Amino acid sequence: MTHLLLALAALAPSGDAGDDLILFKAPVQLMAGDAELGRRKMYPSPAAFDVDGDGMQDLVLGGLSGRVTWSRRTAAGLGPEVPMERTDGKQLSFNNW
């Protein structure tokens, strides 16, 4: 899977409250303007976290390569995907093997 598809709408079931079967909405491609988030990630693993301390949940993206990126949430939506940096300024990366 090379595209980041998230079922954020799946947090609220679309079926009636009394149904035994819970139906979820279809996943959507997350975008930052015209750019697809997580497009170049193999097995993207998104997480919501307030990276910049502004009180809004930003999108943190990991993947099979071990590199971590993030997208700042603003009132207008998600910003561009940028590398997450360590305190020494180098890109944050984890060894998956």
Secondary structure, 3 states (H helix, E strand, C coil): CCCCEECHHHHCCCCCCCCCCCCCCCCEECEECCEECCCCCCCCEEEEECCCCCCCCEEEEECCCCECEEEEEECCEEEEEEECECCCCCECECCCC
